[in-house]
Amino acid sequence: MSLIFIIPNDTIFTVPWFIEVKTNRRDELKLFLSSKGIQTRIMYPPLNEQKAINVNGHFPVSKNIGKTGLWLPSHVQLTDEEINYITDNIIMFFNK
């Protein structure tokens, strides 16, 4: 995996609810962005491991996303300045 991977969205037929990324440094990135006033959210744990579903089996994609997935700020009123602030800080994190 590259340093950070943006999970693609089908923007032709849907409006993304979240901006989803994966990184092996998810927890560090979350803390760093929080220190800059940028709220993020760790993606849900693997669906098969959630109490309501609880299905045994081998689900490597679900496991990987649950371990590396992070939701970035997203809402229709984010300004270009705010988006630049978020992306600049992500770049700063991976360049330090």
DSSP file (Angstrom, degrees, kcal/mol; ACC not computed):
  #  RESIDUE AA STRUCTURE BP1 BP2  ACC     N-H-->O    O-->H-N    N-H-->O    O-->H-N    TCO  KAPPA ALPHA  PHI   PSI    X-CA   Y-CA   Z-CA
    1    1 A M              0   0    0      0, 0.0    23,-0.1     0, 0.0     4,-0.0   0.000 360.0 360.0 360.0 139.9    0.0    0.0    0.0
    2    2 A S        -     0   0    0      1,-0.1    22,-0.3     2,-0.1     3,-0.2  -0.103 360.0 -84.6 -65.8 179.0    1.2    3.5   -0.7
    3    3 A L  S    S+     0   0    0      1,-0.2    22,-0.4    20,-0.1     2,-0.3   0.898 114.5   3.0 -56.1 -42.1    1.5    5.9    2.2
    4    4 A I        -     0   0    0     19,-0.1     2,-0.5    20,-0.1    -1,-0.2  -0.991  68.6-161.8-146.8 140.3   -2.2    6.8    1.9
    5    5 A F  E     -A   22   0A   0     17,-2.4    17,-2.4    -2,-0.3     2,-0.6  -0.986  13.4-142.1-127.2 124.1   -4.8    5.4   -0.5
    6    6 A I  E     -A   21   0A   0     -2,-0.5    15,-0.3    15,-0.2    -2,-0.0  -0.759  22.4-130.1 -85.1 122.4   -8.1    7.1   -1.2
    7    7 A I        -     0   0    0     13,-2.6    13,-0.4    -2,-0.6    -1,-0.0  -0.617  32.8-118.2 -73.0 121.6  -10.9    4.5   -1.5
    8    8 A P        -     0   0    0      0, 0.0     2,-0.4     0, 0.0    -1,-0.1  -0.233  25.9-155.7 -66.6 149.5  -12.6    5.4   -4.8
    9    9 A N        -     0   0    0      5,-0.0     2,-1.4     7,-0.0     3,-0.1  -0.931  23.9-119.4-120.8 147.2  -16.3    6.4   -4.9
   10   10 A D     >  +     0   0    0     -2,-0.4     4,-1.2     1,-0.2     3,-0.3  -0.723  37.0 173.8 -83.8  93.3  -18.7    6.2   -7.8
   11   11 A T  T  4  +     0   0    0     -2,-1.4    -1,-0.2     1,-0.2     0, 0.0   0.452  66.8  70.2 -85.6   0.3  -19.4    9.9   -8.1
   12   12 A I  T  4 S+     0   0    0      1,-0.1    -1,-0.2    -3,-0.1    -2,-0.1   0.887 117.4  17.2 -78.8 -41.0  -21.5    9.4  -11.3
   13   13 A F  T  4 S+     0   0    0     -3,-0.3     2,-0.3     1,-0.1    -2,-0.2   0.503 127.9  40.9-110.9  -6.8  -24.4    7.7   -9.5
   14   14 A T     <  -     0   0    0     -4,-1.2    -1,-0.1    -5,-0.0    -5,-0.0  -0.940  65.5-131.9-138.5 160.4  -23.8    8.6   -5.8
   15   15 A V        -     0   0    0     -2,-0.3    -4,-0.1    -3,-0.0    -5,-0.0  -0.970  41.3-117.6-108.7 116.7  -22.7   11.5   -3.6
   16   16 A P        -     0   0    0      0, 0.0     3,-0.1     0, 0.0    -7,-0.0  -0.265  20.6-163.9 -59.2 134.4  -20.0   10.2   -1.2
   17   17 A W  S    S+     0   0    0      1,-0.1     2,-0.3    58,-0.0    57,-0.1   0.811  76.2  24.2 -83.6 -34.4  -21.1   10.4    2.4
   18   18 A F  S    S-     0   0    0     55,-0.0     2,-0.7    57,-0.0    -1,-0.1  -0.887  70.5-129.3-127.0 156.7  -17.5   10.0    3.6
   19   19 A I  E     - B   0  72A   0     53,-0.8    53,-2.9    -2,-0.3     2,-0.4  -0.951  39.6-162.2-101.6 109.7  -14.0   10.6    2.2
   20   20 A E  E     + B   0  71A   0     -2,-0.7   -13,-2.6   -13,-0.4     2,-0.3  -0.804  15.5 171.2-104.7 131.7  -12.4    7.2    3.0
   21   21 A V  E     -AB   6  70A   0     49,-2.5    49,-2.6    -2,-0.4     2,-0.4  -0.916  19.6-146.8-131.3 160.5   -8.7    6.6    3.1
   22   22 A K  E     +AB   5  69A   0    -17,-2.4   -17,-2.4    -2,-0.3     2,-0.3  -0.987  24.4 158.8-125.1 139.1   -6.5    3.7    4.1
   23   23 A T    >   -     0   0    0     45,-1.9     3,-1.3    -2,-0.4   -19,-0.1  -0.955  44.1-135.3-155.9 141.7   -3.1    4.0    5.6
   24   24 A N  T 3  S+     0   0    0    -22,-0.3     3,-0.2    -2,-0.3   -20,-0.1   0.624 111.5  55.7 -68.4 -12.0   -0.9    1.7    7.7
   25   25 A R  T 3> S+     0   0    0    -22,-0.4     4,-2.8     1,-0.2    -1,-0.3  -0.091  70.8 132.5-108.4  32.4   -0.2    4.7    9.9
   26   26 A R  H <>  +     0   0    0     -3,-1.3     4,-2.8     1,-0.2     5,-0.2   0.897  69.7  46.2 -52.9 -51.4   -3.9    5.4   10.5
   27   27 A D  H  > S+     0   0    0      1,-0.2     4,-2.1     2,-0.2    -1,-0.2   0.895 114.7  47.6 -65.4 -39.5   -3.7    5.9   14.3
   28   28 A E  H  > S+     0   0    0      2,-0.2     4,-2.5     1,-0.2    -1,-0.2   0.926 113.0  48.8 -63.9 -45.0   -0.7    8.2   14.0
   29   29 A L  H  X S+     0   0    0     -4,-2.8     4,-3.0     1,-0.2     5,-0.3   0.912 109.1  53.1 -62.3 -42.8   -2.3   10.2   11.3
   30   30 A K  H  X S+     0   0    0     -4,-2.8     4,-2.3    -5,-0.2    -1,-0.2   0.930 111.6  45.5 -58.1 -47.0   -5.5   10.5   13.3
   31   31 A L  H  X S+     0   0    0     -4,-2.1     4,-2.0     2,-0.2    -1,-0.2   0.911 113.3  50.1 -63.5 -42.8   -3.6   11.9   16.3
   32   32 A F  H  X S+     0   0    0     -4,-2.5     4,-0.7     2,-0.2    -2,-0.2   0.946 112.5  45.5 -61.9 -49.2   -1.6   14.3   14.1
   33   33 A L  H ><>S+     0   0    0     -4,-3.0     5,-2.8     1,-0.2     3,-0.9   0.885 110.0  55.3 -63.9 -37.7   -4.7   15.7   12.4
   34   34 A S  H ><5S+     0   0    0     -4,-2.3     3,-1.9    -5,-0.3    -1,-0.2   0.890 102.6  56.2 -60.5 -39.1   -6.5   16.0   15.7
   35   35 A S  H 3<5S+     0   0    0     -4,-2.0    -1,-0.3     1,-0.3    -2,-0.2   0.705 106.9  51.2 -66.6 -17.8   -3.6   18.1   17.0
   36   36 A K  T <<5S-     0   0    0     -3,-0.9    -1,-0.3    -4,-0.7    -2,-0.2   0.276 125.5-102.8 -99.4   7.9   -4.2   20.4   14.0
   37   37 A G  T < 5S+     0   0    0     -3,-1.9     2,-0.6     1,-0.2    -3,-0.2   0.691  79.5 134.7  80.1  19.1   -7.9   20.7   14.8
   38   38 A I      < -     0   0    0     -5,-2.8     2,-0.3    -6,-0.1    -1,-0.2  -0.904  45.9-145.9-106.8 116.9   -9.0   18.3   12.1
   39   39 A Q        +     0   0    0     -2,-0.6     2,-0.3    -3,-0.1    -9,-0.0  -0.635  24.5 168.2 -84.5 136.9  -11.6   15.7   13.2
   40   40 A T        -     0   0    0     -2,-0.3     2,-0.4    32,-0.1    32,-0.2  -0.809  21.7-140.4-133.1 175.5  -11.4   12.3   11.7
   41   41 A R  E     -C   71   0A   0     30,-1.9    30,-3.6    -2,-0.3     2,-0.2  -0.984  18.4-121.1-145.0 132.1  -13.1    9.0   12.5
   42   42 A I  E     -C   70   0A   0     -2,-0.4    28,-0.2    28,-0.2    24,-0.1  -0.504  41.0-110.5 -68.4 136.4  -11.8    5.5   12.4
   43   43 A M        -     0   0    0     26,-1.7    -1,-0.1    22,-0.2    26,-0.1  -0.213  45.6 -77.7 -66.2 160.3  -13.8    3.3   10.0
   44   44 A Y        -     0   0    0      1,-0.1    -1,-0.1    -3,-0.1     3,-0.1  -0.147  51.5-103.5 -55.6 149.1  -16.0    0.6   11.4
   45   45 A P        -     0   0    0      0, 0.0     5,-0.1     0, 0.0    -1,-0.1  -0.273  65.9 -58.7 -64.5 165.3  -14.4   -2.7   12.5
   46   46 A P    >>  -     0   0    0      0, 0.0     3,-1.5     0, 0.0     4,-0.6  -0.186  50.8-131.1 -49.3 132.9  -14.8   -5.6   10.1
   47   47 A L  G >4 S+     0   0    0      1,-0.3     3,-1.4     2,-0.2     7,-0.5   0.877 105.3  57.4 -57.2 -40.8  -18.5   -6.2    9.6
   48   48 A N  G 34 S+     0   0    0      1,-0.3     7,-2.0     5,-0.1    -1,-0.3   0.722 106.2  51.5 -65.6 -18.7  -18.2   -9.9   10.2
   49   49 A E  G <4 S+     0   0    0     -3,-1.5    -1,-0.3     5,-0.2    -2,-0.2   0.512  84.5 108.5 -95.0  -6.0  -16.7   -9.2   13.6
   50   50 A Q  S XX S-     0   0    0     -3,-1.4     4,-2.6    -4,-0.6     3,-1.4  -0.479  78.8-120.2 -74.7 143.9  -19.5   -6.8   14.8
   51   51 A K  T 34 S+     0   0    0      1,-0.3    -1,-0.1     2,-0.2    -4,-0.0   0.835 110.0  55.3 -52.6 -40.4  -21.7   -8.2   17.5
   52   52 A A  T 34 S+     0   0    0      1,-0.1    -1,-0.3    -5,-0.0    -4,-0.1   0.779 124.1  23.5 -67.7 -25.9  -24.9   -7.9   15.4
   53   53 A I  T <4 S+     0   0    0     -3,-1.4    -2,-0.2    -6,-0.3    -5,-0.1   0.852  75.1 172.0-104.9 -57.1  -23.5   -9.9   12.5
   54   54 A N     <  +     0   0    0     -4,-2.6     2,-0.5    -7,-0.5    -5,-0.2   0.904  12.8 169.8  45.4  67.4  -20.7  -12.1   14.1
   55   55 A V        -     0   0    0     -7,-2.0    -1,-0.2    -8,-0.1     2,-0.1  -0.934  27.2-136.9-110.5 124.3  -19.9  -14.4   11.2
   56   56 A N        +     0   0    0     -2,-0.5     2,-0.3     2,-0.0    -7,-0.0  -0.467  54.6  86.2 -74.4 150.5  -16.8  -16.6   11.4
   57   57 A G  S    S-     0   0    0     -2,-0.1     2,-0.7     2,-0.0    -2,-0.0  -0.866  79.6 -65.3 148.2-178.8  -14.6  -16.9    8.4
   58   58 A H        +     0   0    0     -2,-0.3    -2,-0.0     1,-0.0     0, 0.0  -0.907  46.7 163.5-107.6 110.4  -11.7  -15.3    6.6
   59   59 A F     >  +     0   0    0     -2,-0.7     4,-2.5     1,-0.1     5,-0.2  -0.700   3.9 172.2-127.6  77.5  -12.5  -11.8    5.3
   60   60 A P  H  > S+     0   0    0      0, 0.0     4,-2.4     0, 0.0     5,-0.2   0.827  76.9  50.3 -62.7 -35.5   -9.1  -10.2    4.4
   61   61 A V  H  > S+     0   0    0      2,-0.2     4,-2.5     1,-0.2     5,-0.2   0.951 113.3  45.4 -68.3 -47.8  -10.5   -7.1    2.8
   62   62 A S  H  > S+     0   0    0      1,-0.2     4,-2.4     2,-0.2    -1,-0.2   0.911 114.1  50.0 -59.1 -43.7  -12.9   -6.3    5.6
   63   63 A K  H  X S+     0   0    0     -4,-2.5     4,-1.3     2,-0.2    -1,-0.2   0.912 111.2  49.1 -61.8 -44.4  -10.1   -7.0    8.1
   64   64 A N  H  X S+     0   0    0     -4,-2.4     4,-2.2     2,-0.2     5,-0.3   0.914 112.4  46.4 -64.5 -44.1   -7.7   -4.7    6.3
   65   65 A I  H  X S+     0   0    0     -4,-2.5     4,-2.5     1,-0.2   -22,-0.2   0.901 110.8  53.0 -66.9 -39.7  -10.2   -1.8    6.0
   66   66 A G  H  < S+     0   0    0     -4,-2.4    -1,-0.2    -5,-0.2    -2,-0.2   0.793 115.9  41.1 -63.2 -27.2  -11.1   -2.2    9.7
   67   67 A K  H  < S+     0   0    0     -4,-1.3    -2,-0.2    -3,-0.2    -1,-0.2   0.763 130.6  22.1 -91.1 -29.5   -7.4   -2.0   10.6
   68   68 A T  H  < S+     0   0    0     -4,-2.2   -45,-1.9    -5,-0.1    -3,-0.2   0.498  91.5 115.1-119.5  -6.6   -6.3    0.8    8.2
   69   69 A G  E  <  +B   22   0A   0     -4,-2.5   -26,-1.7    -5,-0.3     2,-0.4  -0.447  33.6 174.7 -80.1 139.9   -9.4    2.8    7.3
   70   70 A L  E     -BC  21  42A   0    -49,-2.6   -49,-2.5   -28,-0.2     2,-0.5  -0.998  23.5-139.4-141.6 135.1  -10.0    6.4    8.3
   71   71 A W  E     -BC  20  41A   0    -30,-3.6   -30,-1.9    -2,-0.4   -51,-0.2  -0.847  20.0-153.5 -94.7 128.7  -12.8    8.8    7.4
   72   72 A L  E     -B   19   0A   0    -53,-2.9   -53,-0.8    -2,-0.5   -32,-0.1  -0.544  37.9 -74.5 -92.1 163.0  -11.7   12.4    6.7
   73   73 A P        +     0   0    0      0, 0.0     2,-0.3     0, 0.0    -1,-0.1  -0.300  59.5 168.6 -57.4 138.0  -13.8   15.4    7.1
   74   74 A S        +     0   0    0    -57,-0.1     2,-0.3    -3,-0.1   -55,-0.0  -0.904  10.6 131.6-155.6 126.4  -16.5   15.8    4.5
   75   75 A H    >   -     0   0    0     -2,-0.3     3,-1.8   -57,-0.0   -58,-0.0  -0.941  60.5-105.6-164.7 159.9  -19.5   17.9    4.2
   76   76 A V  T 3  S+     0   0    0     -2,-0.3    -1,-0.0     1,-0.3     0, 0.0   0.673 114.4  57.5 -67.3 -16.2  -21.0   20.1    1.5
   77   77 A Q  T 3  S+     0   0    0      2,-0.1    -1,-0.3    -3,-0.0     2,-0.2   0.321  70.5 126.9 -99.9   9.5  -19.9   23.3    3.2
   78   78 A L    <   -     0   0    0     -3,-1.8     2,-0.1     4,-0.1    -3,-0.0  -0.497  55.6-137.5 -62.5 129.4  -16.2   22.6    3.4
   79   79 A T     >  -     0   0    0     -2,-0.2     4,-2.5     1,-0.1     5,-0.2  -0.446  19.3-111.3 -84.8 163.3  -14.4   25.5    1.8
   80   80 A D  H  > S+     0   0    0      1,-0.2     4,-2.6     2,-0.2     5,-0.2   0.882 121.3  55.6 -58.3 -37.4  -11.5   25.3   -0.6
   81   81 A E  H  > S+     0   0    0      2,-0.2     4,-2.1     1,-0.2    -1,-0.2   0.911 108.5  46.3 -62.7 -43.1   -9.4   26.8    2.2
   82   82 A E  H  > S+     0   0    0      2,-0.2     4,-2.5     1,-0.2    -2,-0.2   0.906 112.2  50.3 -67.3 -41.3  -10.5   24.0    4.6
   83   83 A I  H  X S+     0   0    0     -4,-2.5     4,-2.8     1,-0.2     5,-0.2   0.919 111.3  49.1 -62.1 -43.0   -9.8   21.3    2.1
   84   84 A N  H  X S+     0   0    0     -4,-2.6     4,-2.9     2,-0.2     5,-0.2   0.893 109.7  52.2 -62.5 -39.6   -6.4   22.7    1.4
   85   85 A Y  H  X S+     0   0    0     -4,-2.1     4,-1.9     2,-0.2    -2,-0.2   0.923 112.0  46.0 -62.5 -44.7   -5.7   22.9    5.2
   86   86 A I  H  X S+     0   0    0     -4,-2.5     4,-1.9     2,-0.2    -2,-0.2   0.956 116.9  42.7 -62.9 -51.1   -6.7   19.2    5.5
   87   87 A T  H  X S+     0   0    0     -4,-2.8     4,-2.6     1,-0.2     5,-0.2   0.891 111.7  54.6 -67.3 -38.7   -4.6   18.0    2.5
   88   88 A D  H  X S+     0   0    0     -4,-2.9     4,-2.5    -5,-0.2    -1,-0.2   0.899 109.9  47.9 -59.8 -39.8   -1.6   20.2    3.4
   89   89 A N  H  X S+     0   0    0     -4,-1.9     4,-2.3    -5,-0.2    -1,-0.2   0.848 109.6  51.7 -72.6 -33.2   -1.5   18.6    6.9
   90   90 A I  H  X S+     0   0    0     -4,-1.9     4,-2.0     2,-0.2    -2,-0.2   0.934 112.1  46.8 -64.8 -44.5   -1.8   15.1    5.5
   91   91 A I  H  X S+     0   0    0     -4,-2.6     4,-1.4     1,-0.2    -2,-0.2   0.921 111.6  51.6 -61.1 -44.2    1.1   15.9    3.2
   92   92 A M  H  X S+     0   0    0     -4,-2.5     4,-0.8     1,-0.2     3,-0.3   0.911 107.6  53.3 -59.9 -43.3    3.0   17.4    6.1
   93   93 A F  H >< S+     0   0    0     -4,-2.3     3,-0.8     1,-0.2    -1,-0.2   0.930 111.9  43.1 -58.1 -47.6    2.4   14.3    8.2
   94   94 A F  H 3< S+     0   0    0     -4,-2.0    -1,-0.2     1,-0.2    -2,-0.2   0.667 113.5  52.8 -77.3 -14.7    3.8   11.9    5.5
   95   95 A N  H 3<        0   0    0     -4,-1.4    -1,-0.2    -3,-0.3    -2,-0.2   0.501 360.0 360.0 -94.9  -4.8    6.8   14.2    4.8
   96   96 A K    <<        0   0    0     -3,-0.8    -1,-0.2    -4,-0.8    -2,-0.1   0.512 360.0 360.0 -80.9 360.0    8.0   14.5    8.3
